[in-house]
Amino acid sequence: MELETRSTYENDINGDGLGGLGWKFGDDNDNPWKINGSYPYLYWQ
């Protein structure tokens, strides 16, 4: 499912060159998002 894929949130969407959502994945306040086969969630959840 597209909403469960990390690249949907951080990379170009459909190769249109408009860019993705720019979400940053990691374990700190500068990169607060995580994903593990489900929908994205904030690292502190």
N, CA, C and O atoms as a Tripos MOL2 file, in Angstrom:
@<TRIPOS>MOLECULE
protein
  180   179    45     0     0
PROTEIN
NO_CHARGES

@<TRIPOS>ATOM
      1 N           0.8420   -1.1660    0.0000 N.3       1 MET1
      2 CA          0.0000    0.0000    0.0000 C.3       1 MET1
      3 C           0.9000    1.2450    0.0000 C.2       1 MET1
      4 O           1.8860    1.2970    0.7350 O.2       1 MET1
      5 N           0.5750    2.2040   -0.7880 N.am      2 GLU2
      6 CA          1.4070    3.3870   -0.9720 C.3       2 GLU2
      7 C           1.5690    4.2090    0.3200 C.2       2 GLU2
      8 O           2.6350    4.7790    0.5530 O.2       2 GLU2
      9 N           0.5350    4.2740    1.1510 N.am      3 LEU3
     10 CA          0.6210    5.0520    2.3840 C.3       3 LEU3
     11 C           1.4850    4.3890    3.4480 C.2       3 LEU3
     12 O           1.8030    5.0180    4.4570 O.2       3 LEU3
     13 N           1.8730    3.1350    3.2450 N.am      4 GLU4
     14 CA          2.7270    2.4230    4.1850 C.3       4 GLU4
     15 C           4.1710    2.3670    3.7040 C.2       4 GLU4
     16 O           4.9690    1.5980    4.2400 O.2       4 GLU4
     17 N           4.5200    3.1680    2.7000 N.am      5 THR5
     18 CA          5.8540    3.1740    2.1110 C.3       5 THR5
     19 C           6.5520    4.4930    2.4280 C.2       5 THR5
     20 O           6.0100    5.5730    2.1920 O.2       5 THR5
     21 N           7.7540    4.3850    2.9620 N.am      6 ARG6
     22 CA          8.5170    5.5670    3.3760 C.3       6 ARG6
     23 C           8.7380    6.5570    2.2340 C.2       6 ARG6
     24 O           8.6680    7.7680    2.4450 O.2       6 ARG6
     25 N           9.0020    6.0620    1.0450 N.am      7 SER7
     26 CA          9.2940    6.9420   -0.0840 C.3       7 SER7
     27 C           8.1070    7.8300   -0.4570 C.2       7 SER7
     28 O           8.3050    8.8870   -1.0560 O.2       7 SER7
     29 N           6.8950    7.4340   -0.1230 N.am      8 THR8
     30 CA          5.7130    8.2620   -0.3830 C.3       8 THR8
     31 C           5.8170    9.5990    0.3380 C.2       8 THR8
     32 O           5.3490   10.6200   -0.1650 O.2       8 THR8
     33 N           6.4210    9.5900    1.4960 N.am      9 TYR9
     34 CA          6.4680   10.7730    2.3440 C.3       9 TYR9
     35 C           7.7260   11.6160    2.1640 C.2       9 TYR9
     36 O           7.7110   12.8060    2.4760 O.2       9 TYR9
     37 N           8.8160   11.0270    1.6680 N.am     10 GLU10
     38 CA         10.0570   11.7870    1.5970 C.3      10 GLU10
     39 C          10.5750   12.0360    0.1900 C.2      10 GLU10
     40 O          11.4250   12.9110    0.0270 O.2      10 GLU10
     41 N          10.1320   11.3430   -0.8170 N.am     11 ASN11
     42 CA         10.6520   11.4620   -2.1810 C.3      11 ASN11
     43 C           9.6180   12.0550   -3.1360 C.2      11 ASN11
     44 O           8.4810   12.3270   -2.7520 O.2      11 ASN11
     45 N          10.0400   12.2540   -4.4030 N.am     12 ASP12
     46 CA          9.1080   12.7040   -5.4440 C.3      12 ASP12
     47 C           7.9100   11.7650   -5.5210 C.2      12 ASP12
     48 O           8.0510   10.5460   -5.4230 O.2      12 ASP12
     49 N           6.7500   12.3420   -5.6950 N.am     13 ILE13
     50 CA          5.5320   11.5510   -5.8300 C.3      13 ILE13
     51 C           5.2520   11.3470   -7.3110 C.2      13 ILE13
     52 O           5.1210   12.3190   -8.0550 O.2      13 ILE13
     53 N           5.1590   10.1210   -7.7400 N.am     14 ASN14
     54 CA          4.8500    9.7540   -9.1280 C.3      14 ASN14
     55 C           5.8520   10.3220  -10.1260 C.2      14 ASN14
     56 O           5.5320   10.4450  -11.3080 O.2      14 ASN14
     57 N           7.0580   10.6700   -9.6770 N.am     15 GLY15
     58 CA          8.0890   11.1650  -10.5860 C.3      15 GLY15
     59 C           7.7330   12.4670  -11.2710 C.2      15 GLY15
     60 O           8.2650   12.7670  -12.3390 O.2      15 GLY15
     61 N           6.8440   13.2470  -10.6780 N.am     16 ASP16
     62 CA          6.4050   14.4840  -11.3260 C.3      16 ASP16
     63 C           7.3460   15.6590  -11.0750 C.2      16 ASP16
     64 O           7.1280   16.7490  -11.6050 O.2      16 ASP16
     65 N           8.3980   15.4470  -10.2630 N.am     17 GLY17
     66 CA          9.3620   16.5030   -9.9930 C.3      17 GLY17
     67 C           8.8870   17.5400   -8.9920 C.2      17 GLY17
     68 O           9.6040   18.5010   -8.7160 O.2      17 GLY17
     69 N           7.6990   17.3640   -8.4460 N.am     18 LEU18
     70 CA          7.1800   18.3320   -7.4890 C.3      18 LEU18
     71 C           7.6700   18.0720   -6.0740 C.2      18 LEU18
     72 O           7.4420   18.8830   -5.1760 O.2      18 LEU18
     73 N           8.3360   16.9540   -5.8730 N.am     19 GLY19
     74 CA          8.8510   16.6210   -4.5470 C.3      19 GLY19
     75 C           7.8210   15.9160   -3.6960 C.2      19 GLY19
     76 O           6.6190   15.9810   -3.9500 O.2      19 GLY19
     77 N           8.3160   15.2500   -2.6940 N.am     20 GLY20
     78 CA          7.4440   14.5540   -1.7680 C.3      20 GLY20
     79 C           6.9820   15.4990   -0.6710 C.2      20 GLY20
     80 O           7.0050   16.7190   -0.8310 O.2      20 GLY20
     81 N           6.5700   14.9270    0.4200 N.am     21 LEU21
     82 CA          6.0850   15.7240    1.5300 C.3      21 LEU21
     83 C           7.2260   16.2690    2.3770 C.2      21 LEU21
     84 O           7.0180   17.1570    3.2040 O.2      21 LEU21
     85 N           8.4280   15.7430    2.1760 N.am     22 GLY22
     86 CA          9.5890   16.2400    2.9010 C.3      22 GLY22
     87 C           9.6830   15.7680    4.3400 C.2      22 GLY22
     88 O          10.3820   16.3870    5.1420 O.2      22 GLY22
     89 N           8.9940   14.6820    4.6890 N.am     23 TRP23
     90 CA          9.0670   14.1550    6.0380 C.3      23 TRP23
     91 C          10.4550   13.6030    6.2860 C.2      23 TRP23
     92 O          11.0680   13.0500    5.3730 O.2      23 TRP23
     93 N          10.9670   13.7410    7.4990 N.am     24 LYS24
     94 CA         12.2920   13.2600    7.8570 C.3      24 LYS24
     95 C          12.1520   12.1210    8.8580 C.2      24 LYS24
     96 O          11.4860   12.2560    9.8850 O.2      24 LYS24
     97 N          12.7930   10.9900    8.5410 N.am     25 PHE25
     98 CA         12.6950    9.7960    9.3680 C.3      25 PHE25
     99 C          13.9440    9.6280   10.2130 C.2      25 PHE25
    100 O          15.0590    9.7570    9.7060 O.2      25 PHE25
    101 N          13.7720    9.3420   11.4950 N.am     26 GLY26
    102 CA         14.8890    9.1490   12.4060 C.3      26 GLY26
    103 C          14.4130    8.9870   13.8360 C.2      26 GLY26
    104 O          13.3070    8.5070   14.0850 O.2      26 GLY26
    105 N          15.2640    9.3930   14.7810 N.am     27 ASP27
    106 CA         14.9790    9.1980   16.2030 C.3      27 ASP27
    107 C          15.2100   10.4590   17.0380 C.2      27 ASP27
    108 O          15.5960   10.3590   18.2030 O.2      27 ASP27
    109 N          14.9850   11.6230   16.4710 N.am     28 ASP28
    110 CA         15.1690   12.8430   17.2460 C.3      28 ASP28
    111 C          14.1930   13.9100   16.7720 C.2      28 ASP28
    112 O          13.4240   13.6810   15.8380 O.2      28 ASP28
    113 N          14.2220   15.0660   17.4060 N.am     29 ASN29
    114 CA         13.2520   16.1200   17.0820 C.3      29 ASN29
    115 C          13.4350   16.6830   15.6810 C.2      29 ASN29
    116 O          12.4750   17.1870   15.0990 O.2      29 ASN29
    117 N          14.6400   16.6130   15.1240 N.am     30 ASP30
    118 CA         14.8710   17.0910   13.7600 C.3      30 ASP30
    119 C          14.3920   16.0880   12.7160 C.2      30 ASP30
    120 O          14.1090   16.4670   11.5790 O.2      30 ASP30
    121 N          14.3000   14.8290   13.0860 N.am     31 ASN31
    122 CA         13.8720   13.7370   12.2010 C.3      31 ASN31
    123 C          12.8700   12.8760   12.9710 C.2      31 ASN31
    124 O          13.1990   11.7610   13.3770 O.2      31 ASN31
    125 N          11.6480   13.3820   13.1760 N.am     32 PRO32
    126 CA         10.7400   12.7590   14.1450 C.3      32 PRO32
    127 C           9.9250   11.5620   13.6590 C.2      32 PRO32
    128 O           9.2590   10.9200   14.4710 O.2      32 PRO32
    129 N           9.9520   11.2430   12.3850 N.am     33 TRP33
    130 CA          9.0500   10.2030   11.8760 C.3      33 TRP33
    131 C           9.7000    8.8370   11.8160 C.2      33 TRP33
    132 O          10.8980    8.7140   11.5600 O.2      33 TRP33
    133 N           8.8800    7.7920   12.0580 N.am     34 LYS34
    134 CA          9.2980    6.3950   11.9190 C.3      34 LYS34
    135 C           8.2110    5.6770   11.1140 C.2      34 LYS34
    136 O           7.0640    6.1210   11.0560 O.2      34 LYS34
    137 N           8.5940    4.5710   10.5050 N.am     35 ILE35
    138 CA          7.6330    3.7370    9.7770 C.3      35 ILE35
    139 C           8.1760    2.3140    9.8080 C.2      35 ILE35
    140 O           9.3760    2.1060    9.6320 O.2      35 ILE35
    141 N           7.3140    1.3440   10.0290 N.am     36 ASN36
    142 CA          7.7570   -0.0500   10.0770 C.3      36 ASN36
    143 C           6.6730   -0.9810    9.5370 C.2      36 ASN36
    144 O           6.1610   -1.8330   10.2620 O.2      36 ASN36
    145 N           6.3320   -0.8160    8.2850 N.am     37 GLY37
    146 CA          5.3260   -1.6610    7.6710 C.3      37 GLY37
    147 C           3.9000   -1.2370    7.9980 C.2      37 GLY37
    148 O           2.9490   -1.9780    7.7480 O.2      37 GLY37
    149 N           3.7610   -0.0510    8.5520 N.am     38 SER38
    150 CA          2.4360    0.4760    8.8630 C.3      38 SER38
    151 C           2.4270    1.9450    8.4670 C.2      38 SER38
    152 O           3.2900    2.3990    7.7160 O.2      38 SER38
    153 N           1.4760    2.6640    8.9600 N.am     39 TYR39
    154 CA          1.4410    4.0920    8.6930 C.3      39 TYR39
    155 C           2.5420    4.7850    9.5040 C.2      39 TYR39
    156 O           2.9640    4.2580   10.5330 O.2      39 TYR39
    157 N           3.0090    5.9430    9.0650 N.am     40 PRO40
    158 CA          4.0410    6.6580    9.8110 C.3      40 PRO40
    159 C           3.5530    7.0630   11.2010 C.2      40 PRO40
    160 O           2.3620    7.2860   11.4220 O.2      40 PRO40
    161 N           4.4920    7.1510   12.1170 N.am     41 TYR41
    162 CA          4.1870    7.6060   13.4640 C.3      41 TYR41
    163 C           5.3740    8.3980   13.9910 C.2      41 TYR41
    164 O           6.4840    8.2670   13.4760 O.2      41 TYR41
    165 N           5.1510    9.2100   15.0020 N.am     42 LEU42
    166 CA          6.2140   10.0080   15.6050 C.3      42 LEU42
    167 C           7.0540    9.1160   16.4970 C.2      42 LEU42
    168 O           6.5200    8.2350   17.1690 O.2      42 LEU42
    169 N           8.3720    9.3320   16.5130 N.am     43 TYR43
    170 CA          9.2830    8.4340   17.2130 C.3      43 TYR43
    171 C           8.9830    8.3030   18.7070 C.2      43 TYR43
    172 O           9.3130    7.2780   19.3020 O.2      43 TYR43
    173 N           8.3700    9.3060   19.3260 N.am     44 TRP44
    174 CA          8.1140    9.2230   20.7610 C.3      44 TRP44
    175 C           6.8230    8.4700   21.0910 C.2      44 TRP44
    176 O           6.5120    8.2760   22.2660 O.2      44 TRP44
    177 N           6.0670    8.0440   20.0750 N.am     45 GLN45
    178 CA          4.8220    7.3060   20.3350 C.3      45 GLN45
    179 C           5.1070    5.8510   20.5810 C.2      45 GLN45
    180 O           4.1820    5.0730   20.8170 O.2      45 GLN45
@<TRIPOS>BOND
     1     1     2 1
     2     2     3 1
     3     3     4 2
     4     3     5 am
     5     5     6 1
     6     6     7 1
     7     7     8 2
     8     7     9 am
     9     9    10 1
    10    10    11 1
    11    11    12 2
    12    11    13 am
    13    13    14 1
    14    14    15 1
    15    15    16 2
    16    15    17 am
    17    17    18 1
    18    18    19 1
    19    19    20 2
    20    19    21 am
    21    21    22 1
    22    22    23 1
    23    23    24 2
    24    23    25 am
    25    25    26 1
    26    26    27 1
    27    27    28 2
    28    27    29 am
    29    29    30 1
    30    30    31 1
    31    31    32 2
    32    31    33 am
    33    33    34 1
    34    34    35 1
    35    35    36 2
    36    35    37 am
    37    37    38 1
    38    38    39 1
    39    39    40 2
    40    39    41 am
    41    41    42 1
    42    42    43 1
    43    43    44 2
    44    43    45 am
    45    45    46 1
    46    46    47 1
    47    47    48 2
    48    47    49 am
    49    49    50 1
    50    50    51 1
    51    51    52 2
    52    51    53 am
    53    53    54 1
    54    54    55 1
    55    55    56 2
    56    55    57 am
    57    57    58 1
    58    58    59 1
    59    59    60 2
    60    59    61 am
    61    61    62 1
    62    62    63 1
    63    63    64 2
    64    63    65 am
    65    65    66 1
    66    66    67 1
    67    67    68 2
    68    67    69 am
    69    69    70 1
    70    70    71 1
    71    71    72 2
    72    71    73 am
    73    73    74 1
    74    74    75 1
    75    75    76 2
    76    75    77 am
    77    77    78 1
    78    78    79 1
    79    79    80 2
    80    79    81 am
    81    81    82 1
    82    82    83 1
    83    83    84 2
    84    83    85 am
    85    85    86 1
    86    86    87 1
    87    87    88 2
    88    87    89 am
    89    89    90 1
    90    90    91 1
    91    91    92 2
    92    91    93 am
    93    93    94 1
    94    94    95 1
    95    95    96 2
    96    95    97 am
    97    97    98 1
    98    98    99 1
    99    99   100 2
   100    99   101 am
   101   101   102 1
   102   102   103 1
   103   103   104 2
   104   103   105 am
   105   105   106 1
   106   106   107 1
   107   107   108 2
   108   107   109 am
   109   109   110 1
   110   110   111 1
   111   111   112 2
   112   111   113 am
   113   113   114 1
   114   114   115 1
   115   115   116 2
   116   115   117 am
   117   117   118 1
   118   118   119 1
   119   119   120 2
   120   119   121 am
   121   121   122 1
   122   122   123 1
   123   123   124 2
   124   123   125 am
   125   125   126 1
   126   126   127 1
   127   127   128 2
   128   127   129 am
   129   129   130 1
   130   130   131 1
   131   131   132 2
   132   131   133 am
   133   133   134 1
   134   134   135 1
   135   135   136 2
   136   135   137 am
   137   137   138 1
   138   138   139 1
   139   139   140 2
   140   139   141 am
   141   141   142 1
   142   142   143 1
   143   143   144 2
   144   143   145 am
   145   145   146 1
   146   146   147 1
   147   147   148 2
   148   147   149 am
   149   149   150 1
   150   150   151 1
   151   151   152 2
   152   151   153 am
   153   153   154 1
   154   154   155 1
   155   155   156 2
   156   155   157 am
   157   157   158 1
   158   158   159 1
   159   159   160 2
   160   159   161 am
   161   161   162 1
   162   162   163 1
   163   163   164 2
   164   163   165 am
   165   165   166 1
   166   166   167 1
   167   167   168 2
   168   167   169 am
   169   169   170 1
   170   170   171 1
   171   171   172 2
   172   171   173 am
   173   173   174 1
   174   174   175 1
   175   175   176 2
   176   175   177 am
   177   177   178 1
   178   178   179 1
   179   179   180 2
@<TRIPOS>SUBSTRUCTURE
     1 MET1         2 RESIDUE 1 A MET
     2 GLU2         6 RESIDUE 1 A GLU
     3 LEU3        10 RESIDUE 1 A LEU
     4 GLU4        14 RESIDUE 1 A GLU
     5 THR5        18 RESIDUE 1 A THR
     6 ARG6        22 RESIDUE 1 A ARG
     7 SER7        26 RESIDUE 1 A SER
     8 THR8        30 RESIDUE 1 A THR
     9 TYR9        34 RESIDUE 1 A TYR
    10 GLU10       38 RESIDUE 1 A GLU
    11 ASN11       42 RESIDUE 1 A ASN
    12 ASP12       46 RESIDUE 1 A ASP
    13 ILE13       50 RESIDUE 1 A ILE
    14 ASN14       54 RESIDUE 1 A ASN
    15 GLY15       58 RESIDUE 1 A GLY
    16 ASP16       62 RESIDUE 1 A ASP
    17 GLY17       66 RESIDUE 1 A GLY
    18 LEU18       70 RESIDUE 1 A LEU
    19 GLY19       74 RESIDUE 1 A GLY
    20 GLY20       78 RESIDUE 1 A GLY
    21 LEU21       82 RESIDUE 1 A LEU
    22 GLY22       86 RESIDUE 1 A GLY
    23 TRP23       90 RESIDUE 1 A TRP
    24 LYS24       94 RESIDUE 1 A LYS
    25 PHE25       98 RESIDUE 1 A PHE
    26 GLY26      102 RESIDUE 1 A GLY
    27 ASP27      106 RESIDUE 1 A ASP
    28 ASP28      110 RESIDUE 1 A ASP
    29 ASN29      114 RESIDUE 1 A ASN
    30 ASP30      118 RESIDUE 1 A ASP
    31 ASN31      122 RESIDUE 1 A ASN
    32 PRO32      126 RESIDUE 1 A PRO
    33 TRP33      130 RESIDUE 1 A TRP
    34 LYS34      134 RESIDUE 1 A LYS
    35 ILE35      138 RESIDUE 1 A ILE
    36 ASN36      142 RESIDUE 1 A ASN
    37 GLY37      146 RESIDUE 1 A GLY
    38 SER38      150 RESIDUE 1 A SER
    39 TYR39      154 RESIDUE 1 A TYR
    40 PRO40      158 RESIDUE 1 A PRO
    41 TYR41      162 RESIDUE 1 A TYR
    42 LEU42      166 RESIDUE 1 A LEU
    43 TYR43      170 RESIDUE 1 A TYR
    44 TRP44      174 RESIDUE 1 A TRP
    45 GLN45      178 RESIDUE 1 A GLN
